[in-house]
């Protein structure tokens, strides 16, 4: 279709620009700096470091002016190129010819001048989508959060602050598809005219979600929220999930083709599912850091599994979308695989075994929800 061809051309141009920029960074940047894409995976969402990691393996990612310019360029340059191309190819307005004698006497209607075509300038919701995408990508790069490598390496493990609900490190690789998917979604919604109806429907919820996530990045740091206030970042992540739920429901109420499903529904559903699980991780992290009693932390970990499965069941039943339940299964599998490694040797193994067992059961239930729609 014309919509697909337009997006393929845009993606080819974007890929060429990205390859050029990353090649320049590889040849001129310091070897101690990782690539922009890899640094975005640092958004861990309140997970505790694994036992034995006494010091950070790599330097802490920092927000640089070059990276900021790189992100802003992705949001602005494609739209500028699209508008410039429309301006160059815009047909000139045709002036009205001089009226003939019969037209002057009113026997024949006069020919009107053709009005010039309007430039396809971005709409307000498209500007909001691009701005929210830029703000979120910059916010996650500001160092100093609780989940930074330096902060996790400096933590002193003890039984009082042991967290029983932590996913294994491999689970955070899901941020790669989320960031890549929402990058393509931003390009698609802001530059393909045929995506206007879908973009206008999902923009309010998605923009609000990214603003809440950026606020979480600002709040989830020792200099802003001490251990007793970590319920605030947990609430911000829950707010992010609620806003993504609004965008997801608006999208499911529309008829979407394969391209829209791949570029809009899947990234939103992935983000929705993972951030819902991350809010539960943040809640358990708060209970651990305020030195809650062990029975309360165990009950909270089990209740988190139940809440995650219940949310997956509700979303699956009301939207018929298996992606959310699949992400919940991924998160609970990571919790079961991790088995609260940071608490080993500090908490009785029987307690950790019970948490692992509940997480395995929850993962199995989420997998069954996925299978019910496949």
URPE-V592571 format. One line per field, one symbol per residue. ss: DSSP state (~ for helix, > for strand, _ for the rest). A space follows every 10 residues. Layout:
BEGIN
ss = ???
END
This chain:
BEGIN
ss = _~~~~~~~~~ ~~~~~~~~~~ ~~~~~~~~__ _____~~~~~ ~~________ __________ ____~~~~~~ ~~~~~~~~~~ ~~~~~~~~__ __________ ~~~~~_____ __________ ___~~~~~~~ ~~~~~~~~~_ ____>___~~ ~~~_____~~ ~_______~~ ~~~~~~~~~~ ~~~~~~~~~~ ~_~~~~~~~~ ~~~~~~~~~~ ~~~~~~~~~_ >_____~~~~ ~~~~~~~~~~ ~~~~~~~~~~ ~~_____~~~ ~~~~~~~~~~ ~~~~~~~~~~ ~~~~~~~~~_ ___~~~~~~~ ~~~~~~~~~~ ~~~~~~~~~_ _~~~~~~~~~ ~~~~~~~~__ ~~~>__>_~~ ~~~~~~~~~~ ~~~~~~~~~~ ~___
END
